[in-house]
Amino acid sequence: MMSLQLPFLRTMALFAAALSIIAISASGFAAEAIDHSKIKDPANRCESLDLLNLEAVGDQPARIVQTNYYVAKPASAREIRFFHKRGISQGNATPAGLKVFPEHCRVEGYITPHVQFLLMLPPPDTWNNDFMLAACDAWCGKVHTDTVVPGLYDGYATMTNNGGHYSRAPFDGIWAYNDDAARMAFAETANHTSAQIGKAIAKAYYGSDAKYSYITGFSKGGNAGLMAAQRYPEDFDGIISKAPVVPYNLKNAVHLPWIAKAVYPENDHTPVLYSDKAPLIDEAVLAACDGLDGVVNSIIDDPRKCKFDPGVLLCKEGQMEIRAECLNEAQVEAVRKIYAQPHDQNGNVYYSAGTEYGTESDWARTLLPVRGSDDLPFVMVAATSGIRYMVMDDSPGPHYDWRDFSYPRDAHKLAKTSKLMDPKDVDLTAFKARGGKLIIVHGWADTLISPIDSINWFESMREFMGGSEKTAEFAQLYAVPGMHHGSGGHGPHIFDAQTALKKWVEEGVAPTGLLMTDEEKARVYRERIFYPYPAISVYKGSGDPNLASSYEKAEP
């Protein structure tokens, strides 16, 4: 990338000539001095932000560390792939044919105590007058450029952050070791203070406030949107929450370790099931349940109707388990546990959902290890690092055996952290009253987080907020068959919820549905419209199952 770096003396001369005398504070940083928006050249204007004083703008002092202006440049194949995938994950997909990394002012800085941020500002003549925060996902820990690009591409002043800590992304929990401030930032304040600072920088650059503000993200980033609606309702006008984790602490403390123990029943090094068995299980599940929705298309529309028993894959005489033709008894038991809700020996369930049928094509590296690889699947990383450092009010630390944690016995040890981390509040009165709009999207083929979690919360919120009609005035949930956690899946999973949300927020036109597509080599080959929950999309009984016209809206 080519940047315009102005020498310090030239910068100071430019400021003095164009505006006024710069007052320097005792600390050596610029006090309030410049109307940055009056600097005509956007590159020079970008460089001038180095002197913007952010010490008293938000709830926490902040500092800009570096600014650079980048002209448009051809995007590499890797960038195109990552930007497109990130857009799919966030619900504002950039075109697969994106060829150019947009021109922008790149602003990097920090907010006390440990929030690192990245803000990309499009040129004044291409800014759409809105602000967007693209929330970090997983366990955060780093600032990723690809998180910001989809919003930048659409003309938003777009920001992201590291979640309030520095760590080995994506799944490293050591940062949370008995650190209440870091946990608070991760749960909620990193995004709140980022919104304050990001809007202030954008105002300085463009000379006017953003007209509307949005937040988008998936997984933990989906939680960020719900947290904003519940705890900081004035921060954003529109929210896209993709695959949120409402019972966040319980997910990391109970459900993911439950799967880890199913796959690694004896120790942390000897799995009973590898990812090379996932295709076998996937095919068997589809054979049993794909046709329940009236069309065979490798998509299970509602996994709750599926009654698959992994026992049908138990090796019979003449079959060889090592060839992935069947499962041995230990593997059958592991698969049964993966699908099951976590429970105690008496059958008492203590987590809302198991792993859904139809997720099997995404089990590799997520739930199951790859044969011949030393890498642990995500569930094992979450079990060890999460239980030792993140989920308990008083972290037990590195010498604690995560297998010793028992939810029936140790539930009280999670209380404070769960209250902080879980976006469970159903009172969105303030968010609705300020005109806020919320779109939640969750795939039925989400391997890590069942949409049951989102449905349960949405139904409780809907009841609190006065029923379906009143809730539909500001909030929608889409449960999408065949969609994985971030991107991918057997079903259509590429969609543009951001444009629909923007129209709802700024023009008052609520979405009647979301068009989902799939593509192969940048060519759309499958499409389907999905509708706000509880309405569903059903096959008409005839027509090409890959065309949206072959489906219609129905009530379950």
C-alpha positions in Angstrom: 0.0 0.0 0.0 1.2 3.5 -0.7 0.8 6.1 2.0 1.2 9.8 2.1 3.5 10.8 5.0 3.8 14.5 5.5 6.9 15.9 7.2 6.2 17.4 10.6 7.2 20.9 9.7 5.0 20.9 6.6 2.1 19.6 8.6 2.5 22.3 11.2 2.7 25.0 8.5 -0.3 23.6 6.8 -2.3 23.8 10.0 -1.2 27.3 10.9 -2.0 28.6 7.5 -5.3 26.9 7.0 -6.8 27.3 10.4 -5.4 28.9 13.6 -2.6 28.7 16.0 -2.2 25.3 17.6 -2.2 25.3 21.4 0.0 22.8 22.8 -0.9 21.3 26.2 1.5 20.7 29.0 1.7 17.0 28.1 3.1 17.9 24.7 0.0 16.8 22.8 -2.3 19.2 20.9 -5.1 20.7 22.8 -8.3 21.7 21.0 -7.0 23.7 18.1 -7.9 22.5 14.6 -11.0 22.3 12.5 -9.7 19.2 10.7 -12.6 19.1 8.2 -11.5 22.4 6.7 -8.3 20.9 5.3 -9.3 20.2 1.7 -6.9 17.4 0.8 -8.1 14.2 2.5 -4.6 12.8 2.9 -3.5 15.9 4.8 -6.7 15.9 6.7 -6.0 12.3 7.7 -2.5 13.2 8.9 -3.9 16.1 11.0 -5.9 13.6 13.1 -2.6 12.8 14.9 -3.2 15.9 16.9 -6.8 15.2 17.8 -7.3 15.3 21.6 -9.4 12.4 22.8 -8.6 12.5 26.5 -12.1 13.7 27.6 -14.3 12.6 24.7 -15.7 9.4 26.1 -16.0 7.4 29.3 -12.2 6.6 29.1 -9.3 8.6 27.8 -8.1 7.6 24.4 -5.2 8.4 22.1 -4.6 8.2 18.4 -1.2 6.5 17.8 -0.9 6.5 14.1 -2.7 7.8 11.0 -2.0 6.9 7.3 -3.7 7.7 4.1 -4.0 4.9 1.5 -5.0 5.3 -2.1 -7.1 2.7 -3.8 -5.1 -0.4 -4.9 -5.7 -3.7 -6.5 -6.7 -6.3 -3.8 -4.8 -9.6 -3.7 -6.6 -12.9 -4.2 -6.1 -13.6 -0.5 -7.6 -10.2 0.5 -10.6 -10.7 -1.8 -11.2 -14.1 -0.3 -10.9 -12.9 3.3 -12.9 -9.7 2.8 -15.7 -11.7 1.1 -15.8 -14.3 3.9 -15.8 -11.7 6.6 -18.7 -9.9 5.0 -20.6 -13.1 4.8 -20.0 -13.7 8.5 -21.1 -10.2 9.5 -24.1 -10.0 7.2 -22.9 -7.3 4.9 -21.1 -9.3 2.3 -18.7 -7.6 -0.1 -19.0 -8.9 -3.7 -16.9 -11.9 -4.5 -15.7 -9.9 -7.5 -14.2 -7.1 -5.4 -11.0 -6.1 -7.1 -10.0 -2.9 -5.3 -9.0 -2.2 -1.7 -10.8 1.2 -1.2 -9.1 4.5 -0.6 -9.2 5.4 3.1 -7.7 7.1 6.1 -6.5 4.5 8.5 -6.5 5.6 12.2 -5.0 3.4 14.9 -5.1 4.1 18.6 -6.0 2.9 22.1 -8.6 3.5 24.8 -7.7 3.0 28.4 -7.0 0.6 29.8 -6.3 -1.9 27.0 -8.6 -1.3 24.1 -6.8 -1.2 20.8 -8.8 0.2 17.9 -8.7 0.5 14.1 -10.9 3.0 12.2 -11.1 3.3 8.5 -12.5 6.5 7.1 -13.6 6.7 3.4 -12.9 9.9 1.5 -15.3 12.7 2.3 -16.9 12.5 -1.1 -17.7 8.8 -0.8 -18.7 8.7 2.9 -22.3 7.6 3.3 -22.7 9.8 6.5 -22.9 6.7 8.8 -20.7 5.0 11.4 -20.3 1.3 11.8 -18.6 -0.7 14.5 -17.6 -4.2 13.4 -17.3 -6.1 16.6 -14.6 -8.7 17.2 -15.5 -12.4 17.5 -14.3 -15.6 19.2 -12.3 -14.5 22.3 -11.0 -11.4 20.4 -7.5 -10.3 21.4 -6.3 -8.7 18.1 -7.3 -6.1 15.6 -8.1 -7.5 12.2 -8.3 -5.4 9.1 -10.6 -7.8 7.3 -13.3 -7.1 10.0 -13.4 -3.4 8.8 -13.3 -3.7 5.0 -16.9 -4.8 4.3 -18.2 -1.6 6.0 -15.6 0.6 4.4 -16.5 -0.9 1.0 -20.1 0.3 1.5 -19.0 3.8 2.5 -19.2 3.6 6.3 -16.7 5.1 8.7 -15.9 1.6 10.0 -14.2 0.7 13.3 -13.2 -2.5 15.1 -11.2 -3.3 18.3 -9.4 -6.1 20.1 -12.1 -6.6 22.8 -10.1 -4.8 25.5 -7.1 -7.2 25.7 -4.1 -8.5 23.7 -4.0 -12.3 23.3 -3.2 -15.1 20.9 -6.4 -15.0 18.9 -8.8 -16.6 18.4 -9.1 -18.8 21.5 -6.7 -17.8 24.3 -8.3 -17.2 27.7 -5.2 -16.3 29.8 -5.9 -12.6 29.5 -9.0 -13.0 31.7 -7.1 -14.6 34.6 -8.7 -12.9 37.6 -8.7 -9.6 35.7 -12.1 -7.9 36.4 -11.2 -4.8 34.2 -10.3 -7.0 31.2 -13.5 -9.0 31.6 -15.6 -5.9 31.8 -14.1 -4.5 28.6 -14.5 -7.9 26.8 -18.1 -8.1 27.9 -19.3 -4.6 27.1 -17.2 -1.5 27.6 -14.7 -2.0 24.8 -17.4 -1.6 22.2 -19.2 1.2 24.1 -16.1 3.4 24.4 -15.0 2.5 20.9 -18.4 3.9 19.6 -17.8 7.1 21.5 -14.3 7.6 20.2 -15.0 6.4 16.7 -17.9 8.8 16.3 -15.7 11.7 17.6 -12.9 11.0 15.2 -15.3 10.7 12.3 -16.9 14.1 13.3 -13.5 15.7 13.3 -12.6 14.2 9.9 -15.9 15.0 8.1 -17.0 18.1 10.0 -20.3 16.7 11.0 -21.8 14.0 13.2 -22.6 10.6 11.6 -26.4 10.6 10.9 -26.8 7.0 11.9 -24.7 4.4 13.7 -24.6 0.6 13.3 -22.9 -2.4 14.9 -22.5 -5.7 13.3 -20.8 -9.0 14.2 -21.1 -12.7 14.6 -20.6 -15.1 17.6 -19.1 -13.0 20.3 -19.5 -10.1 17.9 -23.2 -11.0 17.8 -23.3 -10.7 21.5 -21.8 -7.2 21.2 -25.0 -6.1 19.4 -27.3 -7.5 22.0 -25.2 -6.0 24.8 -25.5 -2.6 23.1 -29.3 -2.9 22.8 -29.6 -3.9 26.5 -26.9 -1.9 28.3 -26.0 1.0 26.0 -29.2 1.7 23.9 -28.1 5.1 22.8 -24.9 3.9 21.1 -26.4 2.5 17.9 -29.5 3.0 15.7 -29.2 -0.4 14.0 -27.8 -3.8 15.1 -27.0 -7.0 13.2 -26.4 -9.8 15.6 -25.3 -13.0 13.8 -25.1 -16.3 15.7 -25.0 -14.6 19.2 -24.2 -16.7 22.3 -26.8 -15.6 24.8 -25.8 -18.1 27.6 -22.2 -17.1 26.8 -20.5 -18.2 30.1 -22.5 -21.5 30.3 -21.6 -22.2 26.7 -17.9 -22.0 27.5 -18.2 -23.6 31.0 -20.6 -26.5 30.2 -21.5 -27.2 26.6 -18.2 -27.0 24.8 -16.4 -29.0 27.6 -19.3 -31.6 27.4 -18.4 -32.1 23.7 -14.7 -32.2 24.5 -15.2 -35.0 27.0 -17.3 -36.9 24.5 -14.5 -36.8 21.9 -11.7 -37.2 24.5 -13.3 -39.3 27.2 -10.1 -40.6 28.9 -7.5 -37.8 28.6 -6.6 -34.7 26.6 -4.5 -36.6 24.0 -6.5 -39.6 22.9 -9.7 -38.9 20.9 -12.1 -41.7 20.1 -13.4 -39.9 17.0 -11.5 -38.1 14.2 -12.8 -35.8 11.5 -12.5 -38.4 8.8 -15.7 -39.9 10.2 -17.7 -36.7 9.8 -18.7 -37.3 6.1 -20.0 -40.7 7.0 -22.2 -39.2 9.8 -23.2 -36.3 7.6 -24.4 -38.6 4.8 -26.4 -40.8 7.3 -28.1 -37.8 8.9 -29.1 -36.4 5.5 -30.4 -39.8 4.4 -32.6 -39.9 7.5 -33.8 -36.4 7.7 -33.2 -34.4 4.5 -36.5 -35.2 3.0 -38.6 -34.3 6.0 -39.1 -30.8 4.6 -40.5 -32.0 1.2 -37.4 -31.7 -0.9 -34.0 -33.5 -1.0 -31.4 -30.8 -1.2 -28.8 -31.6 1.5 -30.6 -29.2 3.9 -32.4 -30.0 7.0 -34.9 -27.2 7.4 -35.8 -27.9 11.1 -33.4 -30.3 12.9 -35.9 -30.5 15.8 -37.9 -32.9 13.6 -34.9 -35.2 12.9 -34.8 -38.4 14.9 -31.5 -39.8 13.8 -29.8 -42.5 15.9 -26.0 -42.9 15.4 -26.4 -46.5 16.3 -27.3 -47.3 12.7 -23.6 -46.7 11.9 -22.4 -49.3 14.3 -20.0 -51.6 12.6 -21.5 -54.9 11.3 -19.8 -58.1 10.4 -17.5 -57.5 7.5 -17.3 -53.8 7.9 -14.0 -52.1 8.9 -14.1 -49.0 11.2 -10.6 -48.0 10.1 -11.9 -47.4 6.5 -14.5 -45.0 7.8 -17.3 -47.4 6.7 -18.8 -47.5 10.2 -18.4 -46.5 13.8 -17.3 -48.6 16.7 -19.2 -48.6 20.0 -17.1 -45.8 21.6 -17.6 -43.6 18.5 -21.3 -44.2 18.5 -21.4 -43.1 22.2 -19.3 -40.0 21.4 -21.7 -39.0 18.6 -24.7 -39.5 20.8 -23.2 -37.2 23.4 -22.4 -34.5 20.8 -26.0 -34.3 19.8 -27.3 -34.5 23.4 -28.0 -31.7 25.8 -25.5 -31.6 28.7 -27.0 -33.5 31.7 -26.0 -35.2 34.9 -26.2 -38.9 35.7 -29.8 -38.5 36.7 -30.8 -37.0 33.4 -31.1 -33.5 34.7 -30.4 -31.1 31.8 -28.3 -28.0 32.5 -27.8 -26.5 29.1 -30.5 -25.5 26.6 -29.4 -27.3 23.5 -27.0 -29.9 22.1 -25.4 -29.9 18.7 -28.0 -29.8 15.9 -28.4 -32.4 13.2 -27.2 -31.1 9.9 -24.0 -29.5 11.3 -21.7 -32.5 10.6 -19.9 -31.0 7.6 -18.4 -28.4 9.9 -17.2 -30.7 12.7 -13.6 -31.0 11.5 -11.3 -28.8 13.6 -14.3 -27.4 15.5 -15.4 -30.5 17.3 -13.2 -33.2 16.0 -9.4 -33.4 15.5 -7.9 -34.1 12.1 -6.0 -37.4 12.0 -2.3 -36.8 11.8 -2.4 -33.2 13.1 -1.2 -32.1 16.5 -3.8 -29.3 16.5 -6.6 -29.6 19.1 -10.2 -28.9 18.0 -11.8 -25.7 19.3 -13.8 -27.5 21.9 -10.7 -28.7 23.6 -9.1 -25.3 23.6 -12.2 -23.8 25.0 -12.5 -26.5 27.7 -8.9 -26.1 29.0 -8.3 -22.4 28.6 -11.8 -21.3 29.2 -12.4 -23.2 32.5 -8.9 -22.3 33.9 -9.0 -18.6 33.1 -12.4 -17.2 31.8 -15.6 -18.7 33.1 -15.2 -18.8 36.9 -15.5 -15.7 39.1 -12.2 -16.7 40.7 -10.0 -18.3 38.1 -8.3 -21.5 39.3 -5.3 -21.1 37.0 -2.9 -23.2 34.9 -2.7 -26.2 37.3 -6.4 -26.8 37.5 -7.7 -30.0 35.7 -10.6 -28.8 33.7 -12.2 -32.2 33.9 -12.7 -31.7 37.6 -15.2 -29.0 37.0 -18.8 -30.2 37.7 -21.6 -27.8 36.9 -24.1 -29.3 39.4 -21.5 -28.8 42.1 -19.7 -25.7 40.9 -22.5 -23.6 39.3 -22.2 -21.0 42.0 -18.6 -20.3 40.9 -19.9 -18.9 37.6 -22.6 -16.5 38.9 -20.7 -13.1 38.8 -19.1 -13.8 35.5 -22.3 -15.1 33.9 -24.1 -11.9 34.9 -21.4 -9.8 33.3 -20.9 -11.9 30.1 -24.4 -13.0 29.2 -26.7 -10.6 27.1 -29.8 -12.1 28.6 -31.8 -9.0 29.5 -35.2 -9.0 27.7 -36.0 -5.3 28.4 -35.3 -3.4 25.2 -37.7 -0.6 26.0 -35.0 2.1 25.8 -33.6 0.8 22.6 -37.0 0.6 20.9 -38.0 4.1 22.2 -35.0 5.7 20.6 -35.9 4.1 17.3 -33.4 1.3 17.3 -33.7 -1.7 15.0 -32.4 -5.2 15.6 -31.9 -8.1 13.1 -30.7 -11.4 14.5 -29.6 -14.1 12.0 -28.7 -17.7 13.2 -28.1 -20.8 11.2 -29.7 -24.1 12.0 -26.4 -25.8 10.9 -24.4 -23.8 13.4 -21.9 -26.3 14.9 -21.0 -24.3 18.0 -24.1 -22.4 19.0 -27.6 -23.8 18.4 -30.2 -21.3 17.2 -32.3 -22.6 20.1 -30.4 -20.2 22.3 -31.4 -17.2 20.1 -35.0 -18.5 19.8 -35.4 -18.9 23.5 -34.1 -15.4 24.2 -36.1 -13.8 21.4 -39.4 -15.5 22.6 -38.8 -14.2 26.1 -38.0 -10.7 24.9 -41.0 -10.8 22.6 -43.3 -11.6 25.6 -41.7 -8.9 27.7 -42.0 -6.3 25.0 -45.7 -6.8 24.5 -46.1 -9.6 21.9 -45.4 -10.3 18.3 -46.8 -7.1 16.7 -45.0 -4.7 19.1 -41.7 -6.6 18.8 -41.9 -6.7 15.0 -41.8 -2.9 15.1 -38.1 -3.0 16.0 -36.7 -6.6 16.1 -36.5 -9.6 13.8 -35.0 -13.1 14.1 -34.1 -15.2 11.1 -33.4 -19.0 11.7 -31.7 -20.1 8.5 -31.6 -23.8 7.5 -28.2 -25.2 6.4 -26.1 -22.2 7.5 -22.9 -22.8 9.5 -21.6 -20.6 12.4 -19.6 -18.0 10.5 -19.9 -18.8 6.8 -20.6 -21.9 4.7 -22.9 -24.8 5.0 -25.1 -27.0 2.8 -27.7 -24.2 2.5 -27.6 -20.6 1.1 -25.6 -18.5 3.5 -24.6 -15.3 1.7 -26.8 -12.3 2.4 -26.9 -8.6 2.8 -28.7 -7.8 6.0 -26.9 -4.4 6.4 -28.7 -2.8 3.4 -32.1 -4.1 4.7 -31.3 -2.8 8.2 -30.2 0.6 6.8 -33.5 1.0 4.9 -35.4 0.0 8.1 -33.5 2.5 10.3 -33.3 5.4 7.9 -36.5 5.0 5.8 -38.8 3.1 8.2 -39.2 0.2 5.8 -39.0 -3.1 7.7 -37.5 -6.2 5.8 -40.2 -8.7 4.7 -37.5 -11.3 4.2 -33.8 -11.8 3.5 -32.5 -13.3 0.3 -29.9 -15.9 0.9 -27.6 -17.2 -1.9 -24.8 -19.6 -2.4 -22.1 -19.4 -5.0 -19.5 -21.4 -6.8 -16.5 -19.6 -8.3 -18.3 -16.2 -7.8 -21.4 -17.5 -9.6 -24.7 -17.7 -7.7 -26.2 -21.1 -8.1 -28.7 -21.3 -5.2 -31.1 -18.8 -3.7 -33.9 -18.7 -1.2 -35.8 -16.1 0.8 -36.1 -16.6 4.5 -38.7 -14.8 6.7 -38.8 -13.2 10.2 -39.4 -15.8 12.9 -41.6 -17.7 13.4 -42.5 -17.7 9.7 -40.6 -20.3 7.6 -39.7 -20.8 4.0 -41.3 -24.0 2.5 -40.9 -25.8 -0.8 -44.0 -25.5 -3.0 -43.7 -29.1 -4.1 -42.4 -28.5 -7.6 -39.8 -26.4 -9.3 -36.0 -26.1 -9.1 -35.1 -26.3 -5.4 -32.2 -24.0 -6.1 -34.5 -21.1 -7.1 -36.2 -18.8 -4.6 -39.4 -18.9 -6.7 -39.8 -22.6 -5.7 -40.4 -21.6 -2.1 -43.2 -19.7 -0.2 -43.8 -18.2 3.2 -45.7 -20.3 5.7 -46.4 -20.4 9.4 -45.0 -23.4 11.3 
